[in-house]
């Protein structure tokens, strides 16, 4: 007696991979921007700690913005 093995139908390739690639690119850009913002804030907090912790919250945000601009290549 032999058993017949049923095979699953092969997955058909997606017709439109362009939308998937664009979605992944958008998600990747979002993750990169989020990482840059978090890194800038972390650098501002380290700067705050190294200078005695005498900054106000608004000053800390301004310094984080400066770090973010620097990492994005702006020199203002």
DOZA-242242 format. One line per field, with one value per residue (C-alpha): residue number from 0; residue in three letters; x, z, y. Coordinates in nm, 4 decimals. Layout:
% residues N
seq c(NUM,...) .
type c(ALA,...) .
px c(X,...) .
pz c(Z,...) .
py c(Y,...) .
//
This chain:
% residues 76
seq c(0,1,2,3,4,5,6,7,8,9,10,11,12,13,14,15,16,17,18,19,20,21,22,23,24,25,26,27,28,29,30,31,32,33,34,35,36,37,38,39,40,41,42,43,44,45,46,47,48,49,50,51,52,53,54,55,56,57,58,59,60,61,62,63,64,65,66,67,68,69,70,71,72,73,74,75) .
type c(UNK,UNK,UNK,UNK,UNK,UNK,UNK,UNK,UNK,UNK,UNK,UNK,UNK,UNK,UNK,UNK,UNK,UNK,UNK,UNK,UNK,UNK,UNK,UNK,UNK,UNK,UNK,UNK,UNK,UNK,UNK,UNK,UNK,UNK,UNK,UNK,UNK,UNK,UNK,UNK,UNK,UNK,UNK,UNK,UNK,UNK,UNK,UNK,UNK,UNK,UNK,UNK,UNK,UNK,UNK,UNK,UNK,UNK,UNK,UNK,UNK,UNK,UNK,UNK,UNK,UNK,UNK,UNK,UNK,UNK,UNK,UNK,UNK,UNK,UNK,UNK) .
px c(0.0000,0.1462,0.0367,-0.0234,0.1426,-0.0468,0.1575,0.0551,0.0061,0.3062,0.2715,0.2202,0.4566,0.3067,0.2071,0.2904,0.6010,0.6429,0.3930,0.5631,0.9033,0.7678,0.6072,0.9324,1.1271,0.8833,0.9064,1.2852,1.2982,1.0648,1.2861,1.5956,1.4361,1.3158,1.6640,1.8183,1.5755,1.6414,2.0163,1.9993,1.7980,2.0405,2.3335,2.1530,2.0905,2.4571,2.5574,2.3222,2.4761,2.8338,2.7670,2.6313,2.2647,2.1707,1.9651,1.5934,1.3691,1.3415,1.7194,1.7510,1.5057,1.6936,2.0233,1.8613,1.7354,2.0886,2.2279,1.9546,2.0325,2.4025,2.3414,2.1261,2.4052,2.2725,2.5260,2.3010) .
pz c(0.0000,-0.0980,0.0352,-0.2016,-0.0868,-0.1655,-0.2520,-0.1679,-0.4573,-0.5112,-0.4040,-0.6938,-0.7058,-0.6300,-0.9348,-0.7926,-0.5735,-0.6307,-0.3556,-0.1115,-0.1856,-0.1468,0.1851,0.3109,0.1934,0.3730,0.6912,0.6659,0.6252,0.9231,1.1385,1.0299,1.1170,1.4499,1.5280,1.4419,1.6716,1.9574,1.9080,1.9058,2.2280,2.3877,2.2912,2.4347,2.7629,2.7785,2.7112,2.9903,3.2340,3.1423,3.2008,3.5512,3.4715,3.4847,3.1642,3.1477,2.9473,2.6644,2.6475,2.6341,2.3432,2.1617,2.2021,2.0817,1.7765,1.7149,1.7342,1.4996,1.2464,1.2709,1.2049,0.9040,0.7587,0.8292,0.9614,1.0881) .
py c(0.0000,0.3364,0.6690,0.9504,1.2735,1.5860,1.8896,2.2406,2.4761,2.6987,3.0551,3.2866,3.5810,3.9174,4.1097,4.4483,4.4501,4.8235,4.9130,4.6768,4.8283,5.1811,5.0860,4.9372,5.2423,5.4721,5.2642,5.2626,5.6410,5.6813,5.4564,5.6510,5.9846,5.8512,5.7186,6.0566,6.2403,5.9978,6.0275,6.4073,6.4043,6.1593,6.3854,6.6889,6.5070,6.4015,6.7632,6.8688,6.6180,6.7119,7.0819,7.0479,6.9924,7.3582,7.3759,7.4352,7.2047,7.4585,7.4948,7.1183,7.1012,7.3802,7.1943,6.8711,7.0608,7.1906,6.8371,6.7129,6.9850,6.8999,6.5293,6.6181,6.8318,7.1800,7.4271,7.7081) .
//
